[in-house]
Amino acid sequence: MTTQPQNPYGHTPTSGISSSPHGPAGNGPTAYATYPPGQFPAGQAYTGQPAGPSLANIGARLGARLLDLVIWYVAYFLTAIPLMIWIDSGGGAAAQTILVTWLLATFVLYFPFSIWRFGSTLGKRICNVRVVRSQSAQPVGFWRAVGRETFFFVAAVIPVLGLLNPLWCCWDKPFQQCLHDKIVDTMVLTRRP
């Protein structure tokens, strides 16, 4: 009679999901061991990714970010035209303040709010990727999404950091995280169909 090895933490991963850190072929992380919410062993990190979706392709991530920047900029610009006309016609500080406020509001609504509420922005949906917590594969909270996107845009204006941030996922293991993902403990997966 063969017995299954006992998990030292007292939890059994759900069926069909590998708990091996290198998956069945030993070629790198392939699946999380899934535990009931809040019951993952303290101090332990996941060693792979959820059974269904996989880590997002780097090209899909880049395409999603570029699409997002274009979509956000076009939406912001088109809706800000009346404010720009007001500024040109002598609207003064009030018009400029409203324009900057509108810029921040569209940024928050498009990037952090979309990631918090839907797991992805429109560009990420088109490219079939989503953002989750790296330690639990759970949805990202609002403030974590704000931190992720704010770090991305702040890093973009710092010369070396602006280049390293998006490229970091090319060599990061095992989650292929960019620096803005590492800072807030997120990763990018393919979306479930």
Summary of the structure (lengths in Angstrom):
residues: 193
radius of gyration: 20.6
end to end distance: 40.3
largest distance: 86.1
contacts: 542
relative contact order: 0.14
helix: 49%
strand: 6%
